[in-house]
Amino acid sequence: MEAEKLLANVNRHHGTALALAGRYGSGEQGAFKIVDRAGARYVLKFADTKEFQPANAATVTARLRGLGYPAPAYLLVGNHEAIKYSVQHEMRGEPIGLRINQSVLPQLLHLNDLQRGQGDSKNGEPDRLIRSVMEGLEEFCIIETLRTCSAETAAMLDALQKIAAARGAECPKRNDIVHFDFHNGNILMHENRISGVIDWEGCESGDCAFDLATFLFYAYPFPDFREQLWRELLNRTTRGAAAVYLAHMIVRQLDFSMRVLERGAIDYFLPIVRTVFRDISAL
């Protein structure tokens, strides 16, 4: 569904007068800039996938904001036909992107600490992460992509599955909040401080160290930062869990790069994946 058509339905349903003002340049789901009559700025997001759960995101972010966490406030959440949507307040700042440096790490660790013990008691995350490597998931981590891409990715998948099978029992069952897509494109910076963490629609309960593993994966091109974050990750979860979490990230990113993105993404991520794979194989 087009954003303009959906927004018209949102306005009719909620009695609002929101208008499109553009689109953000990145994001897997897509996000649109909208404004109200007073000029206040909001973000419209929508999707029809099972992974996109804005109602849960609104609940979780409200809980985190109460702890001082820079998470977005949701104005509206709803459904139109098969489409789930949310309207949230725009947060200031720009994605960290390649501005990864040592000053960021204490801030990331503080946010991760705030996520501890704030999730739901029901937690199927370890089994789901293991399954993502062993069998794949419905909407992402499609293992057949790796199986058929090349001899290298097929062999790597076999090795990752052995890691997940051998080390999966070491994944702790915790009731932390897990963002599940905690990377440098979803963390905003303003005046050298983290000003917001966005894109919570896939969040769940589990081991919040998974978010540090996710950030670590995307920080691999920064060796000094990577070394420090590795130490922090292993202080916060088991070695086996770190191996499984990063095995998941390899499958997830390779599948997405090969199936959705252009060839340049594969060329960028393959060297990173090889290094991550080497490191988790040695744990």
C-alpha positions, 0 to 999 in steps of 0.5 A: 500500500502506498504511504499517502493512501495509508495515511489518509486512512489513518487520518480518517480513523484517528481524526488526525490531520497528518501530512506526508513530508518525505521519506527517510533514506534507509531502513528495511521496512521503510519509514516516512516523514510526516507532520501535523498542522502545528509542524510537529514531526513524526515517523510513519512506519507500516508493513504486513510481515509477522516480524513487524509488531508495532503494538509490542514496540509501543509497550516496550519503548514506553517501559524503557523511556521510564528508565531514561532510555532514549526510545521513541514515543508512539502516537498511534498504532493500528491496522488497516486491512492486512497492514500494521502501522505506527506513528511515532515522534521523530527523534533528533540526531542522525544514525551513527553510521561509520562514526564508531569510536571509543566514546560510543562504547560506554553509552552502548553498555549503559543502554544495554544495562537498562534493558536487563530484566525488563522483558516478559517472562516468556522467552523462546529466543534461544530456540529461535536463534538456533533454529534460524541457523539450523532450519532458517526462519519464515521471513529472513535467515533463509538458509537455502540462499547460503546453500545455493550461492557458492561452495564457500557459503554452503561450507560455511553454513554447514560449519555454522550449523555445527556451532549452533548444534554444539553450543546452543545449550549455552545460550541463557534464558533471560527476560531482558528486552532485546531490540533484535536489530541493534546496529549503527543504522538504528542508533542516532547521535546528536552532539556526540551523544546517543540521542535515540534508538529506533526501529523497535518493531521486531523487539522481543524478550531474551538475552540483551547481550544479543544486541551487543553481538549484533552491534559487534558484527557491524563494528568489525571494520573497526579493530580497536572498538571490536576488541573492546566490545568482544571483551564486554560481550564475553563478560555479559554472556557465555562464549557459546552464546556469543558464537550462536548469536554471531552465527545467526548474524552471519546467516541473517546478513548473508541471506539478506545481502544475497537475496535483497541487496545489490552485488556491492553489499555481498562484496562488502560483507563477505570479508567481514563474515569470514573474519567473524566466522574465524573468531567464533570458530575459535571460541 
